[in-house]
Amino acid sequence: MNAAVEAVKPEVNRTIQSLNSKKFTADPIAGAHFSKIVSLLSSAYKRHGFIIERALLAALKQYPQYEVWEQRDFSVSLAADSMVDHLIGTPTEASTVTLAYGEQKRTLQVDLFVYNRETKVLRSYEVKRGCGLHDSGKRRSILRDLLCLQVLTKGYGESRGLEVAEAHAHIIFYYGQCSIKKPFCLVREELDEHFAVPVIETVEAINDYFQKQLFGILSAA
């Protein structure tokens, strides 16, 4: 069995346990049985993006050319927010801008950083299920945060002592519904080529395991 799959299974098990212990309110039309099923599925959808994220993290950690980590409190400076105000209409120009990292006006949660020790390329990723499109307001918010990451990622890597030749920010919309356009978005079918190592197999194995565990508690509802 893939070691990365085994590494993520405990996270899936904790998620299933949390779902199974979740309290819900029975809808007067649906009744207790169907209300619980709807509640479980709705919560599972929300947690599934995190499962995909952990699977990608574990899959990439298997390869020695990559240093892989998450950053829950990535600092966004006033300068970055101000710069993105000017770039929001021409987002691809953000790849030509590099700002120093350190000042904190607000923070972002970055799901995945991947540093290639051989090419010195640092990439940041937000991971989403990509099963539906966001509205225009949410799209603009997502793009703003992405562009802030783009202009700060190189400086961030250097602040960690890394030699960074290039830096790029991406959003993975795993199931293909992309709220952000190329070159910033990636979908499932592109990931193996993008990382130049097989990762889809690991993610799908974890998805299968999650689905089986979920169906187990649904059948008992």
Secondary structure, 3 states (H helix, E strand, C coil): CCHHHHHHHHHHHHHHHHHHCCCCCCECCCHHHHHHHHHHHHHHHHHHHHHHHHHHHHHHCCCCCEEEEEEEEEEECHHHHHHHHHHCCCHHHHHHCCCCCCCCCEEEEEEEEEEECCCCEEEEEEEECCCCCCCHHHHHHHHHHHHHHHHHHHHHHHHCCCCCCEEEEEEEECCCCCCCCCCCEECHHHHHHHHCCCCHHHHHHHHHHHHHHHHHHHHCC
